[in-house]
Amino acid sequence: SYIDRALTALELADIENIDLLAYSRAPKTHPLAPGQERLAADLLRQARMYGVCAAFAAIELEGAPFRKSNVIQDLKLGGHPQTFFDHGSDKTRPRYEIHIPNELLKNGEAMTRRNQHLPRFVFDKETLGRDGYSILSFYLSRIRPLFCGAEMSEHVFPALEAESRPLVISTFDGWLTECSAKIGLPLLPHNFRHGVVTIEIFYDPTCYPELETLTGDTEATLRRHYAFIDRDRQTRSLQQKRYERRAQRLSSSPHMSGPSA
């Protein structure tokens, strides 16, 4: 998985006595043993890209299937609007919360007209969202500091360079493509949004109202885009009924030895 690869990169750096944090700040002047320069650069890249992909996947799967721009560009630990709330030090209820206002959403104006907004999505350390909490905690403490932009901005996913802006979207796209191919599960950012909605509808055909709250899309829009799931389910249901009728005929007629049209 993404998280395992990120951990491996950090562990290899420790074994090789490479201070990735110090190296990330001054790669050209940081003292390294002969031959370690290339290894340090490779391990830093692996830690960064697999760590980002792990955090993105945790948010999409444990929280909500946000659009990638809302995650990579809009999640901020402070400023206005603040969208990521770190309550990890809360002794009574450690958690992270994400709340993205309508002004940042692609369909935000339509949601405002409908008097709707996305709820807060919570990653509790001990209860719902705990897997996401664990991954996000690892990312915030071990991976995010490896980005030079972490000291310059409040973005959850800061720039590679010492700049007050988020990670470049095209960089994230390339990382997700590369990391997903290497773990044997090719994915694009939209696969998370599409996949979550598809799975929920497949297992619960009545969940459209909940998905409307989760995604911000109207129930009518969701039904239009995901009608294929109902068609597939109906096709499988009819096929199963045909097999059952055929089995009944075969069991009641010993002279019938195979399927008939």
Accessible surface in RSA format (square Angstrom, percent):
REM  Atomic radii and reference values for relative SASA: ProtOr
REM  Chains: A
REM  Algorithm: Lee & Richards
REM  Probe-radius: 1.40
REM  Slices: 20
REM RES _ NUM      All-atoms   Total-Side   Main-Chain    Non-polar    All polar
REM                ABS   REL    ABS   REL    ABS   REL    ABS   REL    ABS   REL
RES SER A   1    73.90  62.4  43.35  57.9  30.55  70.4  44.91  95.6  28.99  40.6
RES TYR A   2    16.54   7.7  16.08   9.2   0.46   1.2  16.08  12.1   0.46   0.6
RES ILE A   3    35.15  20.0  34.34  25.6   0.81   2.0  34.34  24.7   0.81   2.2
RES ASP A   4    79.44  55.6  77.04  76.7   2.40   5.7  25.58  60.2  53.86  53.7
RES ARG A   5    92.48  38.8  90.73  46.3   1.75   4.2  21.66  29.6  70.82  42.9
RES ALA A   6     0.00   0.0   0.00   0.0   0.00   0.0   0.00   0.0   0.00   0.0
RES LEU A   7    62.71  34.9  62.71  44.9   0.00   0.0  62.71  44.0   0.00   0.0
RES THR A   8    67.23  47.8  67.13  68.1   0.09   0.2  43.18  58.0  24.04  36.3
RES ALA A   9     0.59   0.5   0.00   0.0   0.59   1.3   0.56   0.8   0.03   0.1
RES LEU A  10    12.80   7.1  11.69   8.4   1.11   2.8  11.94   8.4   0.86   2.3
RES GLU A  11    98.17  56.4  96.37  72.9   1.80   4.3  36.25  70.1  61.92  50.6
RES LEU A  12    76.34  42.5  76.34  54.6   0.00   0.0  76.34  53.6   0.00   0.0
RES ALA A  13     2.00   1.8   2.00   3.1   0.00   0.0   2.00   2.8   0.00   0.0
RES ASP A  14   100.70  70.5  79.98  79.6  20.73  49.0  29.13  68.6  71.57  71.4
RES ILE A  15   131.93  75.1 101.03  75.3  30.91  74.5 108.79  78.3  23.14  62.8
RES GLU A  16    70.63  40.5  63.95  48.4   6.68  15.9   6.18  11.9  64.45  52.6
RES ASN A  17   136.79  94.3 117.81 113.8  18.99  45.7  28.24  68.0 108.55 104.9
RES ILE A  18     5.94   3.4   0.00   0.0   5.94  14.3   1.46   1.1   4.48  12.1
RES ASP A  19    77.62  54.4  67.82  67.5   9.80  23.2  29.04  68.3  48.59  48.5
RES LEU A  20    10.36   5.8   6.47   4.6   3.89   9.8   6.47   4.5   3.89  10.5
RES LEU A  21    85.51  47.6  83.74  59.9   1.78   4.5  83.74  58.8   1.78   4.8
RES ALA A  22    35.21  32.4  25.48  39.3   9.72  22.1  32.61  45.9   2.60   6.9
RES TYR A  23    17.55   8.2  17.55  10.0   0.00   0.0   2.96   2.2  14.60  18.0
RES SER A  24     4.95   4.2   0.00   0.0   4.95  11.4   0.00   0.0   4.95   6.9
RES ARG A  25    80.51  33.8  52.29  26.7  28.22  67.2  47.82  65.3  32.70  19.8
RES ALA A  26    39.87  36.7  34.40  53.1   5.47  12.4  39.87  56.1   0.00   0.0
RES PRO A  27    66.90  48.8  54.34  49.5  12.56  45.7  54.69  45.2  12.20  75.8
RES LYS A  28   201.12  98.1 162.76  99.9  38.37  91.3 112.22 101.0  88.91  94.7
RES THR A  29   110.52  78.6  83.55  84.7  26.97  64.3  78.94 106.0  31.58  47.7
RES HIS A  30    39.01  21.3  25.67  17.8  13.34  34.1  16.31  16.8  22.70  26.4
RES PRO A  31   112.69  82.1  91.55  83.5  21.14  76.8 102.03  84.2  10.66  66.3
RES LEU A  32    35.58  19.8   4.08   2.9  31.50  79.2   9.94   7.0  25.64  69.0
RES ALA A  33    50.67  46.6  39.88  61.6  10.78  24.5  46.69  65.7   3.98  10.5
RES PRO A  34   133.97  97.6 106.00  96.6  27.97 101.7 113.97  94.1  19.99 124.3
RES GLY A  35    66.50  82.0   0.00   N/A  66.50  82.0  39.69 108.9  26.80  60.0
RES GLN A  36    25.44  14.2  25.10  18.3   0.34   0.8  10.80  23.0  14.64  11.1
RES GLU A  37    96.04  55.1  94.55  71.5   1.49   3.6  56.85 110.0  39.19  32.0
RES ARG A  38   207.39  87.1 198.57 101.2   8.82  21.0  80.77 110.4 126.62  76.7
RES LEU A  39    60.98  34.0  56.27  40.3   4.71  11.9  59.86  42.0   1.12   3.0
RES ALA A  40     0.00   0.0   0.00   0.0   0.00   0.0   0.00   0.0   0.00   0.0
RES ALA A  41    46.91  43.1  40.17  62.0   6.75  15.3  42.06  59.2   4.85  12.8
RES ASP A  42    63.99  44.8  58.71  58.4   5.27  12.5  20.11  47.3  43.88  43.8
RES LEU A  43     2.12   1.2   2.12   1.5   0.00   0.0   2.12   1.5   0.00   0.0
RES LEU A  44    12.42   6.9  12.42   8.9   0.00   0.0  12.42   8.7   0.00   0.0
RES ARG A  45   101.41  42.6  98.85  50.4   2.56   6.1  44.22  60.4  57.19  34.7
RES GLN A  46    48.50  27.1  48.50  35.4   0.00   0.0   5.44  11.6  43.06  32.7
RES ALA A  47     0.00   0.0   0.00   0.0   0.00   0.0   0.00   0.0   0.00   0.0
RES ARG A  48    28.66  12.0  28.66  14.6   0.00   0.0   1.33   1.8  27.32  16.6
RES MET A  49     0.52   0.3   0.52   0.3   0.00   0.0   0.52   0.4   0.00   0.0
RES TYR A  50     3.09   1.4   3.09   1.8   0.00   0.0   2.10   1.6   0.99   1.2
RES GLY A  51     0.16   0.2   0.00   N/A   0.16   0.2   0.16   0.4   0.00   0.0
RES VAL A  52     0.27   0.2   0.27   0.2   0.00   0.0   0.27   0.2   0.00   0.0
RES CYS A  53     0.00   0.0   0.00   0.0   0.00   0.0   0.00   0.0   0.00   0.0
RES ALA A  54     3.96   3.6   1.59   2.5   2.37   5.4   3.46   4.9   0.50   1.3
RES ALA A  55     0.00   0.0   0.00   0.0   0.00   0.0   0.00   0.0   0.00   0.0
RES PHE A  56     0.40   0.2   0.40   0.2   0.00   0.0   0.40   0.2   0.00   0.0
RES ALA A  57    11.89  10.9  11.76  18.2   0.12   0.3  11.89  16.7   0.00   0.0
RES ALA A  58     4.65   4.3   0.00   0.0   4.65  10.6   4.28   6.0   0.37   1.0
RES ILE A  59     0.00   0.0   0.00   0.0   0.00   0.0   0.00   0.0   0.00   0.0
RES GLU A  60     1.63   0.9   0.01   0.0   1.62   3.9   0.00   0.0   1.63   1.3
RES LEU A  61   110.00  61.3  80.82  57.8  29.19  73.4  81.03  56.9  28.97  78.0
RES GLU A  62    69.98  40.2  46.97  35.5  23.00  54.8  10.39  20.1  59.58  48.6
RES GLY A  63    17.05  21.0   0.00   N/A  17.05  21.0   2.53   6.9  14.52  32.5
RES ALA A  64     0.90   0.8   0.22   0.3   0.68   1.5   0.90   1.3   0.00   0.0
RES PRO A  65     1.51   1.1   0.97   0.9   0.54   2.0   1.45   1.2   0.06   0.4
RES PHE A  66     8.53   4.3   4.31   2.7   4.21  11.0   6.43   3.9   2.10   6.0
RES ARG A  67    61.31  25.7  56.31  28.7   5.01  11.9  30.26  41.4  31.06  18.8
RES LYS A  68    66.03  32.2  60.74  37.3   5.28  12.6  37.93  34.1  28.10  29.9
RES SER A  69    44.24  37.4  44.09  58.8   0.14   0.3  25.02  53.3  19.22  26.9
RES ASN A  70     4.52   3.1   4.52   4.4   0.00   0.0   0.00   0.0   4.52   4.4
RES VAL A  71     0.07   0.0   0.00   0.0   0.07   0.2   0.00   0.0   0.07   0.2
RES ILE A  72     0.00   0.0   0.00   0.0   0.00   0.0   0.00   0.0   0.00   0.0
RES GLN A  73    73.73  41.2  68.79  50.3   4.94  11.8   7.63  16.2  66.10  50.1
RES ASP A  74    27.58  19.3  24.52  24.4   3.05   7.2   2.45   5.8  25.13  25.1
RES LEU A  75     0.27   0.2   0.00   0.0   0.27   0.7   0.00   0.0   0.27   0.7
RES LYS A  76    48.69  23.8  48.69  29.9   0.00   0.0  14.53  13.1  34.16  36.4
RES LEU A  77    42.74  23.8  27.80  19.9  14.94  37.5  27.80  19.5  14.94  40.2
RES GLY A  78    11.12  13.7   0.00   N/A  11.12  13.7  11.12  30.5   0.00   0.0
RES GLY A  79    57.39  70.8   0.00   N/A  57.39  70.8  32.37  88.8  25.02  56.0
RES HIS A  80   158.35  86.5 133.76  93.0  24.59  62.9  94.95  97.9  63.40  73.8
RES PRO A  81    27.38  20.0  25.90  23.6   1.48   5.4  26.96  22.3   0.42   2.6
RES GLN A  82    62.31  34.8  49.75  36.4  12.56  29.9   7.75  16.5  54.56  41.4
RES THR A  83     0.00   0.0   0.00   0.0   0.00   0.0   0.00   0.0   0.00   0.0
RES PHE A  84     0.09   0.0   0.06   0.0   0.03   0.1   0.06   0.0   0.03   0.1
RES PHE A  85    36.13  18.1  35.80  22.2   0.33   0.9  36.13  21.9   0.00   0.0
RES ASP A  86    78.62  55.1  51.99  51.8  26.62  63.0  14.96  35.2  63.66  63.5
RES HIS A  87    58.48  32.0  55.50  38.6   2.98   7.6  38.63  39.8  19.84  23.1
RES GLY A  88    24.57  30.3   0.00   N/A  24.57  30.3   8.62  23.7  15.95  35.7
RES SER A  89   106.59  90.1  79.28 105.8  27.31  62.9  57.28 122.0  49.31  69.1
RES ASP A  90    47.66  33.4  36.92  36.7  10.74  25.4  18.37  43.2  29.29  29.2
RES LYS A  91   203.02  99.0 167.03 102.5  35.99  85.7 115.93 104.3  87.09  92.8
RES THR A  92   130.40  92.7  94.53  95.8  35.86  85.5  86.83 116.6  43.57  65.9
RES ARG A  93   110.90  46.6 109.00  55.6   1.91   4.5  46.39  63.4  64.52  39.1
RES PRO A  94    22.74  16.6  21.99  20.0   0.75   2.7  21.99  18.2   0.75   4.6
RES ARG A  95    35.22  14.8  35.22  18.0   0.00   0.0   0.09   0.1  35.13  21.3
RES TYR A  96    10.61   5.0  10.61   6.0   0.00   0.0   0.00   0.0  10.61  13.1
RES GLU A  97    15.52   8.9  15.52  11.7   0.00   0.0   0.19   0.4  15.33  12.5
RES ILE A  98     0.01   0.0   0.01   0.0   0.00   0.0   0.01   0.0   0.00   0.0
RES HIS A  99    47.77  26.1  47.49  33.0   0.28   0.7  31.56  32.5  16.21  18.9
RES ILE A 100     1.50   0.9   0.00   0.0   1.50   3.6   0.00   0.0   1.50   4.1
RES PRO A 101    27.42  20.0  24.58  22.4   2.84  10.3  27.42  22.6   0.00   0.0
RES ASN A 102    26.26  18.1  20.24  19.6   6.02  14.5  12.36  29.7  13.90  13.4
RES GLU A 103   126.68  72.7  82.47  62.4  44.21 105.3  44.52  86.1  82.15  67.1
RES LEU A 104    51.30  28.6  34.69  24.8  16.61  41.7  39.71  27.9  11.60  31.2
RES LEU A 105    19.51  10.9   6.39   4.6  13.12  33.0   7.07   5.0  12.44  33.5
RES LYS A 106   170.40  83.1 129.73  79.6  40.68  96.8  88.02  79.2  82.38  87.8
RES ASN A 107    26.56  18.3  20.62  19.9   5.94  14.3  25.19  60.6   1.37   1.3
RES GLY A 108     1.21   1.5   0.00   N/A   1.21   1.5   1.14   3.1   0.07   0.2
RES GLU A 109   139.32  80.0 132.36 100.1   6.96  16.6  56.20 108.7  83.11  67.9
RES ALA A 110    29.16  26.8  27.22  42.0   1.94   4.4  27.49  38.7   1.67   4.4
RES MET A 111     3.13   1.6   3.13   2.1   0.00   0.0   3.13   2.7   0.00   0.0
RES THR A 112    83.40  59.3  72.34  73.3  11.06  26.4  64.44  86.5  18.96  28.7
RES ARG A 113   183.15  76.9 144.61  73.7  38.54  91.8  78.09 106.7 105.06  63.7
RES ARG A 114    81.77  34.3  56.49  28.8  25.27  60.2  56.71  77.5  25.05  15.2
RES ASN A 115   139.98  96.5 118.98 115.0  21.01  50.6  30.36  73.1 109.62 106.0
RES GLN A 116    59.33  33.2  52.34  38.2   7.00  16.7  24.76  52.7  34.57  26.2
RES HIS A 117   121.06  66.2 107.16  74.5  13.90  35.6  65.90  67.9  55.16  64.2
RES LEU A 118     3.76   2.1   3.69   2.6   0.07   0.2   3.69   2.6   0.07   0.2
RES PRO A 119    47.08  34.3  41.69  38.0   5.39  19.6  46.99  38.8   0.09   0.6
RES ARG A 120   114.01  47.9  93.30  47.6  20.71  49.3  38.44  52.5  75.57  45.8
RES PHE A 121    20.57  10.3  18.26  11.3   2.31   6.0  20.57  12.5   0.00   0.0
RES VAL A 122    46.70  30.7  28.85  26.1  17.86  43.0  28.85  25.1  17.86  48.4
RES PHE A 123     0.01   0.0   0.01   0.0   0.00   0.0   0.01   0.0   0.00   0.0
RES ASP A 124    14.16   9.9  14.16  14.1   0.00   0.0   2.09   4.9  12.06  12.0
RES LYS A 125    98.70  48.2  88.94  54.6   9.76  23.2  34.88  31.4  63.82  68.0
RES GLU A 126   123.29  70.8 105.41  79.7  17.87  42.6  47.21  91.3  76.08  62.1
RES THR A 127    76.57  54.5  73.62  74.6   2.95   7.0  68.36  91.8   8.20  12.4
RES LEU A 128   152.27  84.8 150.24 107.5   2.03   5.1 151.79 106.6   0.47   1.3
RES GLY A 129    13.81  17.0   0.00   N/A  13.81  17.0   2.77   7.6  11.04  24.7
RES ARG A 130   135.85  57.0 131.46  67.0   4.39  10.5  31.71  43.3 104.14  63.1
RES ASP A 131    92.97  65.1  90.36  89.9   2.61   6.2  19.10  44.9  73.88  73.7
RES GLY A 132     0.00   0.0   0.00   N/A   0.00   0.0   0.00   0.0   0.00   0.0
RES TYR A 133    17.43   8.1  17.43   9.9   0.00   0.0   8.62   6.5   8.81  10.9
RES SER A 134    68.96  58.3  61.38  81.9   7.58  17.5  27.82  59.2  41.14  57.6
RES ILE A 135    41.88  23.8  40.99  30.5   0.90   2.2  41.88  30.2   0.00   0.0
RES LEU A 136     0.05   0.0   0.05   0.0   0.00   0.0   0.05   0.0   0.00   0.0
RES SER A 137    37.56  31.7  36.51  48.7   1.05   2.4   5.76  12.3  31.81  44.6
RES PHE A 138    27.25  13.6  21.84  13.5   5.41  14.1  26.55  16.1   0.70   2.0
RES TYR A 139     0.81   0.4   0.81   0.5   0.00   0.0   0.75   0.6   0.07   0.1
RES LEU A 140    27.80  15.5  15.77  11.3  12.03  30.2  15.95  11.2  11.85  31.9
RES SER A 141    73.26  61.9  47.08  62.8  26.18  60.3  47.67 101.5  25.59  35.9
RES ARG A 142   107.46  45.1  99.61  50.8   7.85  18.7  34.84  47.6  72.61  44.0
RES ILE A 143     0.00   0.0   0.00   0.0   0.00   0.0   0.00   0.0   0.00   0.0
RES ARG A 144    26.78  11.2  26.78  13.7   0.00   0.0   0.86   1.2  25.92  15.7
RES PRO A 145    41.57  30.3  39.34  35.9   2.23   8.1  41.57  34.3   0.00   0.0
RES LEU A 146     6.93   3.9   6.93   5.0   0.00   0.0   6.93   4.9   0.00   0.0
RES PHE A 147     0.79   0.4   0.79   0.5   0.00   0.0   0.79   0.5   0.00   0.0
RES CYS A 148    20.29  15.3  18.32  20.4   1.97   4.6   2.22   5.6  18.07  19.5
RES GLY A 149     0.00   0.0   0.00   N/A   0.00   0.0   0.00   0.0   0.00   0.0
RES ALA A 150    16.58  15.2   4.57   7.0  12.01  27.3   4.57   6.4  12.00  31.8
RES GLU A 151   132.77  76.2  95.63  72.4  37.13  88.4  40.74  78.8  92.03  75.1
RES MET A 152   100.96  52.3  77.43  51.2  23.53  56.0  58.45  49.7  42.51  56.3
RES SER A 153    21.46  18.1   4.08   5.4  17.38  40.0  14.16  30.2   7.30  10.2
RES GLU A 154    84.42  48.5  82.08  62.1   2.34   5.6  21.73  42.0  62.70  51.2
RES HIS A 155    20.55  11.2  20.55  14.3   0.00   0.0   9.34   9.6  11.21  13.0
RES VAL A 156     0.01   0.0   0.01   0.0   0.00   0.0   0.01   0.0   0.00   0.0
RES PHE A 157     0.92   0.5   0.14   0.1   0.78   2.0   0.86   0.5   0.06   0.2
RES PRO A 158     0.14   0.1   0.06   0.1   0.09   0.3   0.06   0.0   0.09   0.5
RES ALA A 159     0.33   0.3   0.00   0.0   0.33   0.8   0.33   0.5   0.00   0.0
RES LEU A 160    50.66  28.2  45.71  32.7   4.96  12.5  45.71  32.1   4.96  13.3
RES GLU A 161   104.26  59.9 104.17  78.8   0.09   0.2  32.34  62.6  71.92  58.7
RES ALA A 162    62.47  57.4  44.07  68.0  18.41  41.9  44.07  62.1  18.41  48.8
RES GLU A 163    69.20  39.7  65.50  49.6   3.70   8.8  30.24  58.5  38.97  31.8
RES SER A 164    80.78  68.3  56.95  76.0  23.83  54.9  21.73  46.3  59.05  82.7
RES ARG A 165    88.80  37.3  88.04  44.9   0.76   1.8  52.17  71.3  36.63  22.2
RES PRO A 166    28.23  20.6  26.47  24.1   1.76   6.4  26.47  21.9   1.76  11.0
RES LEU A 167     2.87   1.6   1.86   1.3   1.02   2.6   1.90   1.3   0.97   2.6
RES VAL A 168    67.49  44.4  61.46  55.6   6.03  14.5  67.08  58.3   0.41   1.1
RES ILE A 169    35.51  20.2  33.34  24.8   2.17   5.2  33.34  24.0   2.17   5.9
RES SER A 170    78.61  66.4  65.42  87.3  13.19  30.4  49.87 106.2  28.74  40.3
RES THR A 171    36.04  25.6  27.17  27.5   8.87  21.1  16.26  21.8  19.79  29.9
RES PHE A 172     0.00   0.0   0.00   0.0   0.00   0.0   0.00   0.0   0.00   0.0
RES ASP A 173    39.66  27.8  39.09  38.9   0.57   1.4  23.35  55.0  16.31  16.3
RES GLY A 174    39.35  48.5   0.00   N/A  39.35  48.5  34.99  96.0   4.36   9.8
RES TRP A 175    18.14   7.3  18.14   8.8   0.00   0.0   9.71   5.2   8.43  13.7
RES LEU A 176     0.27   0.2   0.27   0.2   0.00   0.0   0.27   0.2   0.00   0.0
RES THR A 177    71.68  51.0  69.67  70.6   2.01   4.8  60.41  81.1  11.27  17.0
RES GLU A 178    45.43  26.1  38.67  29.3   6.75  16.1  27.01  52.3  18.42  15.0
RES CYS A 179     0.00   0.0   0.00   0.0   0.00   0.0   0.00   0.0   0.00   0.0
RES SER A 180     0.00   0.0   0.00   0.0   0.00   0.0   0.00   0.0   0.00   0.0
RES ALA A 181    62.55  57.5  43.49  67.1  19.07  43.4  44.95  63.3  17.60  46.6
RES LYS A 182   107.21  52.3  84.35  51.8  22.85  54.4  58.58  52.7  48.63  51.8
RES ILE A 183    47.37  27.0  15.97  11.9  31.40  75.7  21.33  15.4  26.04  70.7
RES GLY A 184    60.80  75.0   0.00   N/A  60.80  75.0  31.79  87.2  29.01  65.0
RES LEU A 185   102.93  57.3 102.93  73.6   0.00   0.0 102.93  72.3   0.00   0.0
RES PRO A 186   105.77  77.1  87.13  79.4  18.64  67.8  89.11  73.6  16.66 103.6
RES LEU A 187    37.01  20.6  31.25  22.4   5.75  14.5  32.19  22.6   4.82  13.0
RES LEU A 188   105.93  59.0 105.87  75.7   0.05   0.1 105.93  74.4   0.00   0.0
RES PRO A 189    17.02  12.4  13.84  12.6   3.17  11.5  14.14  11.7   2.88  17.9
RES HIS A 190   115.32  63.0 108.40  75.3   6.93  17.7  83.27  85.8  32.05  37.3
RES ASN A 191    56.19  38.7  50.12  48.4   6.06  14.6   6.67  16.1  49.52  47.9
RES PHE A 192    11.61   5.8   7.68   4.8   3.93  10.2  11.54   7.0   0.07   0.2
RES ARG A 193    19.13   8.0  19.13   9.8   0.00   0.0   5.93   8.1  13.20   8.0
RES HIS A 194    66.23  36.2  66.23  46.0   0.00   0.0  40.48  41.7  25.75  30.0
RES GLY A 195    23.05  28.4   0.00   N/A  23.05  28.4  23.05  63.3   0.00   0.0
RES VAL A 196    23.80  15.7  20.63  18.7   3.17   7.6  22.68  19.7   1.12   3.0
RES VAL A 197     2.24   1.5   2.24   2.0   0.00   0.0   2.24   1.9   0.00   0.0
RES THR A 198    32.36  23.0  32.36  32.8   0.00   0.0  32.36  43.5   0.00   0.0
RES ILE A 199   100.12  57.0  99.02  73.8   1.10   2.6 100.12  72.1   0.00   0.0
RES GLU A 200    78.42  45.0  77.67  58.8   0.75   1.8   8.90  17.2  69.53  56.8
RES ILE A 201     0.00   0.0   0.00   0.0   0.00   0.0   0.00   0.0   0.00   0.0
RES PHE A 202    86.22  43.1  78.06  48.3   8.16  21.2  78.06  47.3   8.16  23.4
RES TYR A 203   169.25  79.0 139.03  79.1  30.23  78.7  97.56  73.3  71.69  88.4
RES ASP A 204    58.04  40.7  57.06  56.8   0.98   2.3  21.44  50.5  36.60  36.5
RES PRO A 205    57.99  42.3  51.65  47.1   6.34  23.1  51.66  42.7   6.34  39.4
RES THR A 206   103.10  73.3  89.52  90.8  13.59  32.4  76.48 102.7  26.63  40.3
RES CYS A 207     8.44   6.4   8.10   9.0   0.34   0.8   8.41  21.3   0.03   0.0
RES TYR A 208     1.11   0.5   1.11   0.6   0.00   0.0   0.77   0.6   0.35   0.4
RES PRO A 209    70.40  51.3  64.99  59.2   5.41  19.7  66.33  54.8   4.07  25.3
RES GLU A 210   112.73  64.7 105.04  79.5   7.68  18.3  63.56 122.9  49.17  40.1
RES LEU A 211     3.46   1.9   3.46   2.5   0.00   0.0   3.46   2.4   0.00   0.0
RES GLU A 212    39.81  22.9  37.28  28.2   2.53   6.0   1.49   2.9  38.32  31.3
RES THR A 213    73.75  52.5  65.32  66.2   8.43  20.1  45.57  61.2  28.18  42.6
RES LEU A 214    41.65  23.2  38.70  27.7   2.95   7.4  39.40  27.7   2.25   6.0
RES THR A 215     6.50   4.6   0.25   0.3   6.25  14.9   1.47   2.0   5.03   7.6
RES GLY A 216     0.87   1.1   0.00   N/A   0.87   1.1   0.68   1.9   0.19   0.4
RES ASP A 217    25.82  18.1  23.16  23.1   2.66   6.3   2.85   6.7  22.97  22.9
RES THR A 218    35.34  25.1  34.37  34.8   0.96   2.3  30.75  41.3   4.59   6.9
RES GLU A 219    53.08  30.5  52.58  39.8   0.51   1.2  15.81  30.6  37.28  30.4
RES ALA A 220    68.36  62.9  56.69  87.5  11.67  26.5  62.58  88.1   5.78  15.3
RES THR A 221    33.23  23.6  33.23  33.7   0.00   0.0  16.21  21.8  17.02  25.7
RES LEU A 222     4.18   2.3   4.18   3.0   0.00   0.0   4.18   2.9   0.00   0.0
RES ARG A 223   105.92  44.5 101.82  51.9   4.09   9.7  43.80  59.9  62.11  37.6
RES ARG A 224   159.14  66.8 134.85  68.7  24.29  57.8  75.97 103.8  83.17  50.4
RES HIS A 225   113.37  62.0  94.85  65.9  18.53  47.4  61.97  63.9  51.40  59.8
RES TYR A 226    18.52   8.6  18.52  10.5   0.00   0.0   7.83   5.9  10.69  13.2
RES ALA A 227    31.45  28.9  29.92  46.2   1.52   3.5  30.85  43.4   0.60   1.6
RES PHE A 228    68.25  34.1  67.11  41.6   1.13   2.9  67.19  40.7   1.06   3.0
RES ILE A 229     5.43   3.1   4.48   3.3   0.95   2.3   5.43   3.9   0.00   0.0
RES ASP A 230    39.39  27.6  39.01  38.8   0.37   0.9  17.07  40.2  22.31  22.3
RES ARG A 231   140.35  58.9 138.47  70.6   1.88   4.5  64.43  88.1  75.92  46.0
RES ASP A 232    65.39  45.8  63.77  63.5   1.61   3.8   9.82  23.1  55.57  55.4
RES ARG A 233    59.23  24.9  58.37  29.8   0.86   2.1  49.20  67.2  10.03   6.1
RES GLN A 234   110.15  61.6 106.92  78.1   3.23   7.7  38.47  81.9  71.68  54.4
RES THR A 235    85.01  60.5  81.75  82.9   3.26   7.8  59.40  79.8  25.61  38.7
RES ARG A 236   107.36  45.1 103.03  52.5   4.33  10.3  67.31  92.0  40.05  24.3
RES SER A 237    47.80  40.4  39.56  52.8   8.24  19.0  28.04  59.7  19.75  27.7
RES LEU A 238   102.31  57.0 101.73  72.8   0.57   1.4 101.73  71.4   0.57   1.5
RES GLN A 239    79.38  44.4  79.38  58.0   0.00   0.0   7.61  16.2  71.78  54.4
RES GLN A 240    96.35  53.9  94.83  69.3   1.53   3.6  34.18  72.8  62.17  47.2
RES LYS A 241   106.47  51.9 105.66  64.8   0.81   1.9  57.14  51.4  49.32  52.5
RES ARG A 242   112.11  47.1 109.09  55.6   3.02   7.2  41.32  56.5  70.79  42.9
RES TYR A 243   121.98  56.9 118.01  67.1   3.97  10.3  76.66  57.6  45.32  55.9
RES GLU A 244    85.84  49.3  81.64  61.8   4.20  10.0  30.80  59.6  55.05  44.9
RES ARG A 245   123.19  51.7 121.99  62.2   1.20   2.9  56.09  76.7  67.10  40.7
RES ARG A 246    66.78  28.0  66.78  34.0   0.00   0.0  13.11  17.9  53.67  32.5
RES ALA A 247    56.12  51.6  49.31  76.1   6.80  15.5  52.45  73.9   3.67   9.7
RES GLN A 248   123.02  68.8 118.04  86.3   4.98  11.9  41.08  87.4  81.94  62.1
RES ARG A 249    98.10  41.2  96.15  49.0   1.95   4.7  57.17  78.1  40.93  24.8
RES LEU A 250    61.04  34.0  51.93  37.1   9.11  22.9  52.09  36.6   8.95  24.1
RES SER A 251    95.52  80.7  55.84  74.5  39.68  91.4  53.21 113.3  42.31  59.3
RES SER A 252    85.67  72.4  53.02  70.8  32.65  75.2  49.53 105.5  36.14  50.6
RES SER A 253    37.65  31.8  34.79  46.4   2.86   6.6  12.69  27.0  24.95  35.0
RES PRO A 254   115.72  84.3  81.55  74.3  34.18 124.2  90.90  75.1  24.82 154.3
RES HIS A 255   178.74  97.7 148.97 103.5  29.77  76.2 106.03 109.3  72.72  84.6
RES MET A 256    68.37  35.4  53.63  35.5  14.74  35.1  47.40  40.3  20.97  27.8
RES SER A 257   118.16  99.8  76.76 102.4  41.40  95.4  48.80 103.9  69.35  97.2
RES GLY A 258    28.62  35.3   0.00   N/A  28.62  35.3  20.33  55.8   8.29  18.6
RES PRO A 259   101.92  74.3  77.89  71.0  24.03  87.4  78.42  64.7  23.50 146.1
RES SER A 260    54.38  46.0  39.84  53.2  14.53  33.5  40.33  85.9  14.05  19.7
RES ALA A 261   155.24 142.7  72.43 111.8  82.81 188.4 112.56 158.5  42.68 113.1
END  Absolute sums over single chains surface
CHAIN  1 A    14459.4      12178.1       2281.4       8197.6       6261.8
END  Absolute sums over all chains
TOTAL         14459.4      12178.1       2281.4       8197.6       6261.8
